[in-house]
Every structure is written in C-alpha cells, then in structure tokens.
Amino acid sequence: MTIHIRQLLAIGGVWLLAASIQAQTLDTVSAQGRPLVQDFPQSSLIIDTAADTCEHFGIFIASERNAQARGLMFVREMPDDVGMLFIHPSERMISMWMKNTLIPLDMVFMDSAGVVIHIAENTVPGSLDSISSMQPALGVLEINGGLAARLGIQPGDLVRHPFFGSL
C-alpha cells in the first residue's frame, strides 16, 4: 500500500514521515553500487501557485557541497510528488548541470523569500551544459521534467519550507 503525501497531510500533517515514506519509492540503484539519495536529509514543502493550488512534495535536501554535486545522479525514476531541494547559504547566481542524471528535470529557482524566480523546464539528461538561475537565487527545487507546467508552477509562486522562513 502506497501512502501519498496529500493523504498524510490531510490526516495530520506528518511531514517528515511523508517524505520518508515517499523516499522509499525512488529507484536509486547505481550501476556502481554507490549510495545515492537515501542518506540525504528529508523534509516536505508546499508550492502555492497563482492558480490557488497548493502542491505538496516530499523532498531530499542537498545543502552540503558533496550532496549538491551528487544531486539526483543515477536516479532512474521519481514519483511526481518527490523532489530535491538544493539550498545555499546566501543568494547568488546558481548554475546547475545534468551530469549522470538519467531523467529529465524541471529546475525551479527561488529567492530568499521562497518566491519562484525562474524555471528551467525539461533539462536534458546527461548534459554538461550550464543551467542558470538567471538572477540571484537561494534555492533550487528539482522535480520531474514537465511537472512544473502540468501543475501550473510559474515565476511568482511561493515555495513554503522552513528554510525560506515559512511552512
């Protein structure tokens, strides 16, 4: 039986449990047998969209440099309600790449208040091209490619997470 984040939030808002349960559904076995995202801290976040919807995600957090370099490398599939949040100590221009990433991703860049400032949609798996925040950013949320458009996530939307001072 799979429990979804929306169900858990409706039952009592057990955020860390929701992320932990969803994390088990990632296909993260690398050919090299390296540990992948299972050892990343886990949490949850909400995106308030301009269309007045609240999108809930269980997330892995990449705040350390080594974790950020590894990111979602070698992940073969990911549920639509799971993502990875890259957090930085201060706002700056952020550049990402898709080295050893096997699935297309949307990269949602946010400022220090959690406001979406740019979305790089359907990034190319394996590409070494630089993907820029286009302006200073504090965080990046990686979700499945094409999901931002399907959910109506766009610049100006608000990402709620304790890192941005909101829940």
TIVO-2410 file (N, C-alpha, C; in nm, 3 decimals):
# residues 167
REC num residu      c1      c2      c3 atome chaine
REC   1      M   0.085  -0.118   0.000     N      A
REC   1      M   0.000   0.000   0.000    CA      A
REC   1      M   0.089   0.124   0.000     C      A
REC   2      T   0.068   0.213  -0.095     N      A
REC   2      T   0.145   0.337  -0.102    CA      A
REC   2      T   0.062   0.449  -0.040     C      A
REC   3      I   0.123   0.523   0.050     N      A
REC   3      I   0.058   0.639   0.110    CA      A
REC   3      I   0.114   0.762   0.040     C      A
REC   4      H   0.026   0.851  -0.002     N      A
REC   4      H   0.070   0.972  -0.071    CA      A
REC   4      H   0.079   1.088   0.026     C      A
REC   5      I   0.162   1.184  -0.007     N      A
REC   5      I   0.186   1.299   0.080    CA      A
REC   5      I   0.056   1.372   0.111     C      A
REC   6      R  -0.030   1.395   0.012     N      A
REC   6      R  -0.154   1.468   0.037    CA      A
REC   6      R  -0.239   1.397   0.142     C      A
REC   7      Q  -0.243   1.263   0.138     N      A
REC   7      Q  -0.320   1.189   0.237    CA      A
REC   7      Q  -0.262   1.209   0.377     C      A
REC   8      L  -0.130   1.201   0.388     N      A
REC   8      L  -0.068   1.218   0.519    CA      A
REC   8      L  -0.090   1.357   0.574     C      A
REC   9      L  -0.081   1.458   0.488     N      A
REC   9      L  -0.103   1.595   0.535    CA      A
REC   9      L  -0.247   1.612   0.581     C      A
REC  10      A  -0.339   1.554   0.509     N      A
REC  10      A  -0.478   1.565   0.548    CA      A
REC  10      A  -0.505   1.492   0.681     C      A
REC  11      I  -0.435   1.384   0.705     N      A
REC  11      I  -0.455   1.306   0.828    CA      A
REC  11      I  -0.392   1.373   0.948     C      A
REC  12      G  -0.294   1.454   0.931     N      A
REC  12      G  -0.235   1.516   1.050    CA      A
REC  12      G  -0.108   1.593   1.024     C      A
REC  13      G  -0.070   1.613   0.902     N      A
REC  13      G   0.047   1.695   0.874    CA      A
REC  13      G   0.177   1.634   0.920     C      A
REC  14      V   0.195   1.506   0.905     N      A
REC  14      V   0.318   1.440   0.949    CA      A
REC  14      V   0.420   1.450   0.837     C      A
REC  15      W   0.484   1.567   0.827     N      A
REC  15      W   0.569   1.600   0.713    CA      A
REC  15      W   0.690   1.510   0.698     C      A
REC  16      L   0.764   1.491   0.802     N      A
REC  16      L   0.886   1.411   0.788    CA      A
REC  16      L   0.853   1.266   0.756     C      A
REC  17      L   0.747   1.214   0.813     N      A
REC  17      L   0.704   1.079   0.783    CA      A
REC  17      L   0.665   1.069   0.635     C      A
REC  18      A   0.596   1.169   0.585     N      A
REC  18      A   0.555   1.168   0.445    CA      A
REC  18      A   0.676   1.161   0.353     C      A
REC  19      A   0.776   1.241   0.380     N      A
REC  19      A   0.896   1.240   0.296    CA      A
REC  19      A   0.968   1.107   0.307     C      A
REC  20      S   0.973   1.051   0.426     N      A
REC  20      S   1.041   0.924   0.447    CA      A
REC  20      S   0.972   0.812   0.370     C      A
REC  21      I   0.840   0.809   0.373     N      A
REC  21      I   0.766   0.705   0.301    CA      A
REC  21      I   0.787   0.721   0.151     C      A
REC  22      Q   0.777   0.843   0.099     N      A
REC  22      Q   0.794   0.865  -0.044    CA      A
REC  22      Q   0.937   0.834  -0.089     C      A
REC  23      A   1.034   0.858  -0.003     N      A
REC  23      A   1.174   0.836  -0.039    CA      A
REC  23      A   1.200   0.691  -0.073     C      A
REC  24      Q   1.125   0.601  -0.012     N      A
REC  24      Q   1.146   0.459  -0.037    CA      A
REC  24      Q   1.104   0.420  -0.178     C      A
REC  25      T   1.029   0.506  -0.247     N      A
REC  25      T   0.981   0.470  -0.380    CA      A
REC  25      T   1.077   0.510  -0.492     C      A
REC  26      L   1.184   0.581  -0.459     N      A
REC  26      L   1.279   0.619  -0.564    CA      A
REC  26      L   1.362   0.500  -0.609     C      A
REC  27      D   1.382   0.489  -0.737     N      A
REC  27      D   1.471   0.387  -0.793    CA      A
REC  27      D   1.610   0.449  -0.799     C      A
REC  28      T   1.694   0.417  -0.699     N      A
REC  28      T   1.822   0.487  -0.685    CA      A
REC  28      T   1.940   0.392  -0.684     C      A
REC  29      V   1.930   0.282  -0.752     N      A
REC  29      V   2.041   0.188  -0.756    CA      A
REC  29      V   2.133   0.224  -0.871     C      A
REC  30      S   2.257   0.256  -0.839     N      A
REC  30      S   2.351   0.289  -0.946    CA      A
REC  30      S   2.424   0.163  -0.990     C      A
REC  31      A   2.472   0.167  -1.111     N      A
REC  31      A   2.547   0.053  -1.164    CA      A
REC  31      A   2.673   0.029  -1.081     C      A
REC  32      Q   2.726   0.135  -1.020     N      A
REC  32      Q   2.847   0.124  -0.941    CA      A
REC  32      Q   2.817   0.082  -0.796     C      A
REC  33      G   2.689   0.070  -0.761     N      A
REC  33      G   2.651   0.031  -0.626    CA      A
REC  33      G   2.675   0.139  -0.522     C      A
REC  34      R   2.693   0.265  -0.563     N      A
REC  34      R   2.716   0.374  -0.469    CA      A
REC  34      R   2.587   0.411  -0.398     C      A
REC  35      P   2.599   0.455  -0.272     N      A
REC  35      P   2.479   0.509  -0.206    CA      A
REC  35      P   2.437   0.636  -0.278     C      A
REC  36      L   2.307   0.656  -0.288     N      A
REC  36      L   2.261   0.772  -0.363    CA      A
REC  36      L   2.182   0.865  -0.273     C      A
REC  37      V   2.055   0.884  -0.294     N      A
REC  37      V   1.982   0.985  -0.220    CA      A
REC  37      V   1.929   0.939  -0.085     C      A
REC  38      Q   1.933   0.811  -0.054     N      A
REC  38      Q   1.875   0.763   0.070    CA      A
REC  38      Q   1.935   0.828   0.193     C      A
REC  39      D   2.060   0.871   0.186     N      A
REC  39      D   2.126   0.929   0.302    CA      A
REC  39      D   2.111   1.081   0.310     C      A
REC  40      F   2.036   1.143   0.220     N      A
REC  40      F   2.011   1.286   0.225    CA      A
REC  40      F   1.905   1.314   0.332     C      A
REC  41      P   1.913   1.429   0.401     N      A
REC  41      P   1.803   1.467   0.492    CA      A
REC  41      P   1.674   1.478   0.412     C      A
REC  42      Q   1.561   1.453   0.479     N      A
REC  42      Q   1.431   1.456   0.413    CA      A
REC  42      Q   1.338   1.554   0.483     C      A
REC  43      S   1.247   1.609   0.405     N      A
REC  43      S   1.151   1.705   0.457    CA      A
REC  43      S   1.034   1.711   0.360     C      A
REC  44      S   0.951   1.813   0.372     N      A
REC  44      S   0.841   1.838   0.280    CA      A
REC  44      S   0.832   1.986   0.252     C      A
REC  45      L   0.772   2.021   0.141     N      A
REC  45      L   0.746   2.162   0.110    CA      A
REC  45      L   0.615   2.172   0.035     C      A
REC  46      I   0.567   2.296   0.027     N      A
REC  46      I   0.442   2.326  -0.043    CA      A
REC  46      I   0.470   2.440  -0.139     C      A
REC  47      I   0.414   2.432  -0.259     N      A
REC  47      I   0.420   2.543  -0.354    CA      A
REC  47      I   0.279   2.597  -0.370     C      A
REC  48      D   0.262   2.725  -0.335     N      A
REC  48      D   0.135   2.794  -0.358    CA      A
REC  48      D   0.142   2.854  -0.496     C      A
REC  49      T   0.054   2.809  -0.586     N      A
REC  49      T   0.058   2.858  -0.724    CA      A
REC  49      T  -0.037   2.975  -0.744     C      A
REC  50      A  -0.017   3.047  -0.853     N      A
REC  50      A  -0.105   3.158  -0.889    CA      A
REC  50      A  -0.247   3.110  -0.916     C      A
REC  51      A  -0.262   2.982  -0.947     N      A
REC  51      A  -0.395   2.925  -0.973    CA      A
REC  51      A  -0.464   2.883  -0.843     C      A
REC  52      D  -0.410   2.928  -0.729     N      A
REC  52      D  -0.468   2.898  -0.597    CA      A
REC  52      D  -0.469   2.749  -0.565     C      A
REC  53      T  -0.366   2.677  -0.611     N      A
REC  53      T  -0.350   2.538  -0.569    CA      A
REC  53      T  -0.227   2.530  -0.478     C      A
REC  54      C  -0.224   2.428  -0.395     N      A
REC  54      C  -0.110   2.400  -0.308    CA      A
REC  54      C  -0.054   2.265  -0.350     C      A
REC  55      E   0.067   2.265  -0.402     N      A
REC  55      E   0.131   2.142  -0.447    CA      A
REC  55      E   0.228   2.096  -0.338     C      A
REC  56      H   0.211   1.973  -0.290     N      A
REC  56      H   0.291   1.918  -0.181    CA      A
REC  56      H   0.397   1.823  -0.237     C      A
REC  57      F   0.520   1.834  -0.184     N      A
REC  57      F   0.630   1.748  -0.226    CA      A
REC  57      F   0.705   1.695  -0.105     C      A
REC  58      G   0.737   1.566  -0.107     N      A
REC  58      G   0.836   1.512  -0.017    CA      A
REC  58      G   0.971   1.539  -0.082     C      A
REC  59      I   1.067   1.588  -0.004     N      A
REC  59      I   1.193   1.630  -0.065    CA      A
REC  59      I   1.314   1.572   0.005     C      A
REC  60      F   1.420   1.557  -0.072     N      A
REC  60      F   1.553   1.532  -0.020    CA      A
REC  60      F   1.621   1.668  -0.019     C      A
REC  61      I   1.704   1.693   0.081     N      A
REC  61      I   1.771   1.823   0.092    CA      A
REC  61      I   1.919   1.807   0.065     C      A
REC  62      A   1.969   1.886  -0.029     N      A
REC  62      A   2.111   1.889  -0.063    CA      A
REC  62      A   2.165   2.025  -0.020     C      A
REC  63      S   2.225   2.029   0.098     N      A
REC  63      S   2.278   2.156   0.149    CA      A
REC  63      S   2.430   2.156   0.157     C      A
REC  64      E   2.490   2.040   0.160     N      A
REC  64      E   2.636   2.029   0.164    CA      A
REC  64      E   2.689   2.020   0.022     C      A
REC  65      R   2.810   2.070   0.002     N      A
REC  65      R   2.868   2.075  -0.133    CA      A
REC  65      R   2.872   1.937  -0.200     C      A
REC  66      N   2.914   1.833  -0.129     N      A
REC  66      N   2.921   1.699  -0.188    CA      A
REC  66      N   2.783   1.647  -0.227     C      A
REC  67      A   2.684   1.673  -0.141     N      A
REC  67      A   2.548   1.632  -0.172    CA      A
REC  67      A   2.495   1.706  -0.294     C      A
REC  68      Q   2.528   1.834  -0.305     N      A
REC  68      Q   2.483   1.912  -0.420    CA      A
REC  68      Q   2.549   1.864  -0.548     C      A
REC  69      A   2.675   1.824  -0.540     N      A
REC  69      A   2.743   1.772  -0.659    CA      A
REC  69      A   2.681   1.641  -0.704     C      A
REC  70      R   2.633   1.561  -0.610     N      A
REC  70      R   2.573   1.431  -0.642    CA      A
REC  70      R   2.428   1.445  -0.685     C      A
REC  71      G   2.352   1.527  -0.614     N      A
REC  71      G   2.213   1.553  -0.651    CA      A
REC  71      G   2.134   1.427  -0.683     C      A
REC  72      L   2.064   1.428  -0.793     N      A
REC  72      L   1.981   1.315  -0.835    CA      A
REC  72      L   2.050   1.225  -0.937     C      A
REC  73      M   2.184   1.226  -0.936     N      A
REC  73      M   2.258   1.138  -1.027    CA      A
REC  73      M   2.213   0.993  -1.009     C      A
REC  74      F   2.199   0.925  -1.119     N      A
REC  74      F   2.170   0.782  -1.126    CA      A
REC  74      F   2.029   0.744  -1.083     C      A
REC  75      V   1.944   0.840  -1.048     N      A
REC  75      V   1.805   0.809  -1.017    CA      A
REC  75      V   1.734   0.779  -1.148     C      A
REC  76      R   1.672   0.661  -1.156     N      A
REC  76      R   1.609   0.619  -1.281    CA      A
REC  76      R   1.463   0.660  -1.295     C      A
REC  77      E   1.396   0.679  -1.182     N      A
REC  77      E   1.259   0.728  -1.186    CA      A
REC  77      E   1.226   0.789  -1.050     C      A
REC  78      M   1.128   0.881  -1.051     N      A
REC  78      M   1.094   0.952  -0.930    CA      A
REC  78      M   0.943   0.980  -0.932     C      A
REC  79      P   0.873   0.955  -0.822     N      A
REC  79      P   0.730   0.990  -0.818    CA      A
REC  79      P   0.711   1.140  -0.837     C      A
REC  80      D   0.596   1.178  -0.889     N      A
REC  80      D   0.570   1.319  -0.916    CA      A
REC  80      D   0.561   1.404  -0.790     C      A
REC  81      D   0.542   1.345  -0.673     N      A
REC  81      D   0.531   1.425  -0.551    CA      A
REC  81      D   0.660   1.420  -0.468     C      A
REC  82      V   0.772   1.394  -0.536     N      A
REC  82      V   0.903   1.390  -0.471    CA      A
REC  82      V   0.998   1.479  -0.550     C      A
REC  83      G   1.091   1.544  -0.480     N      A
REC  83      G   1.191   1.627  -0.546    CA      A
REC  83      G   1.314   1.642  -0.459     C      A
REC  84      M   1.407   1.724  -0.505     N      A
REC  84      M   1.528   1.753  -0.428    CA      A
REC  84      M   1.543   1.904  -0.419     C      A
REC  85      L   1.564   1.953  -0.296     N      A
REC  85      L   1.584   2.095  -0.271    CA      A
REC  85      L   1.731   2.122  -0.245     C      A
REC  86      F   1.792   2.203  -0.331     N      A
REC  86      F   1.930   2.246  -0.314    CA      A
REC  86      F   1.925   2.381  -0.243     C      A
REC  87      I   1.991   2.391  -0.129     N      A
REC  87      I   1.988   2.516  -0.054    CA      A
REC  87      I   2.130   2.571  -0.038     C      A
REC  88      H   2.141   2.703  -0.047     N      A
REC  88      H   2.269   2.772  -0.041    CA      A
REC  88      H   2.269   2.870   0.075     C      A
REC  89      P   2.386   2.907   0.126     N      A
REC  89      P   2.392   2.994   0.243    CA      A
REC  89      P   2.350   3.138   0.217     C      A
REC  90      S   2.356   3.183   0.093     N      A
REC  90      S   2.316   3.320   0.059    CA      A
REC  90      S   2.275   3.325  -0.087     C      A
REC  91      E   2.199   3.429  -0.123     N      A
REC  91      E   2.159   3.445  -0.262    CA      A
REC  91      E   2.280   3.470  -0.350     C      A
REC  92      R   2.279   3.404  -0.466     N      A
REC  92      R   2.386   3.421  -0.563    CA      A
REC  92      R   2.339   3.364  -0.695     C      A
REC  93      M   2.414   3.389  -0.801     N      A
REC  93      M   2.384   3.325  -0.928    CA      A
REC  93      M   2.413   3.175  -0.910     C      A
REC  94      I   2.320   3.092  -0.948     N      A
REC  94      I   2.337   2.947  -0.933    CA      A
REC  94      I   2.343   2.885  -1.072     C      A
REC  95      S   2.439   2.796  -1.090     N      A
REC  95      S   2.449   2.718  -1.214    CA      A
REC  95      S   2.441   2.570  -1.179     C      A
REC  96      M   2.361   2.498  -1.254     N      A
REC  96      M   2.342   2.354  -1.234    CA      A
REC  96      M   2.381   2.283  -1.364     C      A
REC  97      W   2.393   2.150  -1.356     N      A
REC  97      W   2.414   2.069  -1.474    CA      A
REC  97      W   2.344   1.936  -1.453     C      A
REC  98      M   2.346   1.851  -1.555     N      A
REC  98      M   2.273   1.725  -1.551    CA      A
REC  98      M   2.367   1.604  -1.563     C      A
REC  99      K   2.494   1.622  -1.528     N      A
REC  99      K   2.591   1.513  -1.537    CA      A
REC  99      K   2.538   1.390  -1.462     C      A
REC 100      N   2.542   1.276  -1.527     N      A
REC 100      N   2.499   1.148  -1.471    CA      A
REC 100      N   2.356   1.147  -1.421     C      A
REC 101      T   2.275   1.243  -1.465     N      A
REC 101      T   2.133   1.245  -1.431    CA      A
REC 101      T   2.060   1.174  -1.544     C      A
REC 102      L   1.977   1.077  -1.508     N      A
REC 102      L   1.917   0.988  -1.607    CA      A
REC 102      L   1.777   1.028  -1.650     C      A
REC 103      I   1.715   1.119  -1.577     N      A
REC 103      I   1.577   1.158  -1.607    CA      A
REC 103      I   1.571   1.309  -1.633     C      A
REC 104      P   1.480   1.355  -1.721     N      A
REC 104      P   1.465   1.499  -1.739    CA      A
REC 104      P   1.407   1.562  -1.613     C      A
REC 105      L   1.452   1.683  -1.581     N      A
REC 105      L   1.407   1.751  -1.460    CA      A
REC 105      L   1.363   1.893  -1.494     C      A
REC 106      D   1.271   1.945  -1.413     N      A
REC 106      D   1.244   2.088  -1.409    CA      A
REC 106      D   1.323   2.142  -1.290     C      A
REC 107      M   1.393   2.252  -1.310     N      A
REC 107      M   1.467   2.317  -1.201    CA      A
REC 107      M   1.395   2.447  -1.168     C      A
REC 108      V   1.343   2.453  -1.046     N      A
REC 108      V   1.266   2.568  -1.000    CA      A
REC 108      V   1.357   2.650  -0.908     C      A
REC 109      F   1.398   2.767  -0.953     N      A
REC 109      F   1.489   2.853  -0.878    CA      A
REC 109      F   1.407   2.951  -0.793     C      A
REC 110      M   1.449   2.970  -0.664     N      A
REC 110      M   1.378   3.056  -0.572    CA      A
REC 110      M   1.470   3.157  -0.506     C      A
REC 111      D   1.414   3.272  -0.469     N      A
REC 111      D   1.492   3.373  -0.396    CA      A
REC 111      D   1.484   3.345  -0.246     C      A
REC 112      S   1.537   3.436  -0.164     N      A
REC 112      S   1.545   3.413  -0.020    CA      A
REC 112      S   1.410   3.408   0.050     C      A
REC 113      A   1.306   3.460  -0.014     N      A
REC 113      A   1.171   3.455   0.043    CA      A
REC 113      A   1.095   3.332  -0.004     C      A
REC 114      G   1.157   3.250  -0.091     N      A
REC 114      G   1.090   3.132  -0.144    CA      A
REC 114      G   1.006   3.160  -0.268     C      A
REC 115      V   1.021   3.278  -0.325     N      A
REC 115      V   0.945   3.314  -0.445    CA      A
REC 115      V   1.017   3.256  -0.567     C      A
REC 116      V   0.941   3.188  -0.652     N      A
REC 116      V   0.997   3.130  -0.774    CA      A
REC 116      V   1.038   3.244  -0.867     C      A
REC 117      I   1.166   3.242  -0.908     N      A
REC 117      I   1.217   3.348  -0.995    CA      A
REC 117      I   1.246   3.299  -1.137     C      A
REC 118      H   1.263   3.168  -1.154     N      A
REC 118      H   1.294   3.112  -1.286    CA      A
REC 118      H   1.270   2.962  -1.283     C      A
REC 119      I   1.226   2.908  -1.396     N      A
REC 119      I   1.210   2.763  -1.410    CA      A
REC 119      I   1.280   2.719  -1.537     C      A
REC 120      A   1.374   2.627  -1.523     N      A
REC 120      A   1.437   2.563  -1.639    CA      A
REC 120      A   1.362   2.432  -1.659     C      A
REC 121      E   1.286   2.423  -1.767     N      A
REC 121      E   1.197   2.309  -1.789    CA      A
REC 121      E   1.264   2.199  -1.871     C      A
REC 122      N   1.232   2.076  -1.837     N      A
REC 122      N   1.276   1.958  -1.913    CA      A
REC 122      N   1.424   1.961  -1.947     C      A
REC 123      T   1.507   1.976  -1.845     N      A
REC 123      T   1.652   1.976  -1.868    CA      A
REC 123      T   1.694   1.840  -1.924     C      A
REC 124      V   1.800   1.841  -2.001     N      A
REC 124      V   1.841   1.724  -2.079    CA      A
REC 124      V   1.927   1.630  -1.994     C      A
REC 125      P   1.882   1.504  -1.977     N      A
REC 125      P   1.962   1.408  -1.900    CA      A
REC 125      P   2.104   1.396  -1.955     C      A
REC 126      G   2.201   1.392  -1.865     N      A
REC 126      G   2.340   1.373  -1.901    CA      A
REC 126      G   2.413   1.496  -1.953     C      A
REC 127      S   2.342   1.604  -1.977     N      A
REC 127      S   2.404   1.723  -2.036    CA      A
REC 127      S   2.500   1.791  -1.938     C      A
REC 128      L   2.610   1.839  -1.992     N      A
REC 128      L   2.706   1.917  -1.913    CA      A
REC 128      L   2.686   2.067  -1.933     C      A
REC 129      D   2.582   2.106  -2.009     N      A
REC 129      D   2.551   2.247  -2.028    CA      A
REC 129      D   2.513   2.310  -1.896     C      A
REC 130      S   2.553   2.434  -1.876     N      A
REC 130      S   2.521   2.508  -1.755    CA      A
REC 130      S   2.376   2.556  -1.760     C      A
REC 131      I   2.304   2.536  -1.651     N      A
REC 131      I   2.166   2.581  -1.638    CA      A
REC 131      I   2.165   2.688  -1.530     C      A
REC 132      S   2.134   2.811  -1.568     N      A
REC 132      S   2.148   2.926  -1.480    CA      A
REC 132      S   2.017   2.967  -1.414     C      A
REC 133      S   2.030   3.022  -1.294     N      A
REC 133      S   1.915   3.077  -1.223    CA      A
REC 133      S   1.868   3.207  -1.290     C      A
REC 134      M   1.947   3.267  -1.374     N      A
REC 134      M   1.918   3.390  -1.448    CA      A
REC 134      M   1.923   3.516  -1.361     C      A
REC 135      Q   1.913   3.501  -1.231     N      A
REC 135      Q   1.927   3.609  -1.135    CA      A
REC 135      Q   1.963   3.546  -1.001     C      A
REC 136      P   2.008   3.624  -0.904     N      A
REC 136      P   2.048   3.564  -0.776    CA      A
REC 136      P   1.934   3.482  -0.714     C      A
REC 137      A   1.971   3.364  -0.666     N      A
REC 137      A   1.875   3.271  -0.607    CA      A
REC 137      A   1.934   3.212  -0.479     C      A
REC 138      L   1.848   3.158  -0.394     N      A
REC 138      L   1.891   3.094  -0.270    CA      A
REC 138      L   1.872   2.943  -0.275     C      A
REC 139      G   1.776   2.898  -0.354     N      A
REC 139      G   1.749   2.755  -0.360    CA      A
REC 139      G   1.702   2.712  -0.497     C      A
REC 140      V   1.709   2.580  -0.518     N      A
REC 140      V   1.663   2.518  -0.643    CA      A
REC 140      V   1.588   2.391  -0.605     C      A
REC 141      L   1.468   2.376  -0.658     N      A
REC 141      L   1.391   2.254  -0.640    CA      A
REC 141      L   1.393   2.179  -0.772     C      A
REC 142      E   1.441   2.054  -0.769     N      A
REC 142      E   1.437   1.970  -0.888    CA      A
REC 142      E   1.318   1.874  -0.875     C      A
REC 143      I   1.235   1.875  -0.980     N      A
REC 143      I   1.120   1.786  -0.987    CA      A
REC 143      I   1.119   1.722  -1.126     C      A
REC 144      N   1.033   1.625  -1.147     N      A
REC 144      N   1.026   1.558  -1.277    CA      A
REC 144      N   1.004   1.658  -1.390     C      A
REC 145      G   1.072   1.633  -1.502     N      A
REC 145      G   1.060   1.718  -1.619    CA      A
REC 145      G   0.916   1.729  -1.668     C      A
REC 146      G   0.872   1.852  -1.693     N      A
REC 146      G   0.737   1.877  -1.742    CA      A
REC 146      G   0.634   1.896  -1.631     C      A
REC 147      L   0.672   1.863  -1.508     N      A
REC 147      L   0.577   1.869  -1.398    CA      A
REC 147      L   0.539   2.012  -1.361     C      A
REC 148      A   0.633   2.105  -1.367     N      A
REC 148      A   0.602   2.244  -1.333    CA      A
REC 148      A   0.489   2.296  -1.423     C      A
REC 149      A   0.497   2.272  -1.552     N      A
REC 149      A   0.392   2.317  -1.644    CA      A
REC 149      A   0.260   2.247  -1.615     C      A
REC 150      R   0.264   2.114  -1.593     N      A
REC 150      R   0.141   2.040  -1.565    CA      A
REC 150      R   0.072   2.088  -1.439     C      A
REC 151      L   0.150   2.129  -1.338     N      A
REC 151      L   0.092   2.175  -1.211    CA      A
REC 151      L   0.066   2.325  -1.210     C      A
REC 152      G   0.107   2.395  -1.315     N      A
REC 152      G   0.086   2.539  -1.322    CA      A
REC 152      G   0.183   2.618  -1.236     C      A
REC 153      I   0.300   2.560  -1.205     N      A
REC 153      I   0.402   2.631  -1.127    CA      A
REC 153      I   0.471   2.730  -1.220     C      A
REC 154      Q   0.484   2.856  -1.173     N      A
REC 154      Q   0.543   2.959  -1.256    CA      A
REC 154      Q   0.612   3.065  -1.170     C      A
REC 155      P   0.695   3.149  -1.233     N      A
REC 155      P   0.759   3.257  -1.157    CA      A
REC 155      P   0.653   3.339  -1.083     C      A
REC 156      G   0.689   3.376  -0.959     N      A
REC 156      G   0.597   3.450  -0.873    CA      A
REC 156      G   0.529   3.361  -0.771     C      A
REC 157      D   0.524   3.229  -0.795     N      A
REC 157      D   0.465   3.137  -0.698    CA      A
REC 157      D   0.552   3.131  -0.574     C      A
REC 158      L   0.493   3.086  -0.463     N      A
REC 158      L   0.564   3.083  -0.335    CA      A
REC 158      L   0.591   2.940  -0.291     C      A
REC 159      V   0.719   2.913  -0.261     N      A
REC 159      V   0.759   2.783  -0.205    CA      A
REC 159      V   0.765   2.799  -0.054     C      A
REC 160      R   0.685   2.719   0.017     N      A
REC 160      R   0.682   2.725   0.162    CA      A
REC 160      R   0.761   2.608   0.221     C      A
REC 161      H   0.864   2.645   0.297     N      A
REC 161      H   0.950   2.548   0.366    CA      A
REC 161      H   1.022   2.626   0.476     C      A
REC 162      P   1.055   2.561   0.589     N      A
REC 162      P   1.125   2.633   0.696    CA      A
REC 162      P   1.252   2.703   0.651     C      A
REC 163      F   1.322   2.651   0.550     N      A
REC 163      F   1.442   2.714   0.500    CA      A
REC 163      F   1.415   2.858   0.453     C      A
REC 164      F   1.296   2.881   0.398     N      A
REC 164      F   1.259   3.014   0.349    CA      A
REC 164      F   1.180   3.092   0.454     C      A
REC 165      G   1.173   3.039   0.576     N      A
REC 165      G   1.104   3.107   0.685    CA      A
REC 165      G   0.954   3.092   0.680     C      A
REC 166      S   0.905   2.989   0.611     N      A
REC 166      S   0.761   2.967   0.601    CA      A
REC 166      S   0.731   2.818   0.606     C      A
REC 167      L   0.608   2.786   0.636     N      A
REC 167      L   0.565   2.646   0.635    CA      A
REC 167      L   0.452   2.625   0.542     C      A
***
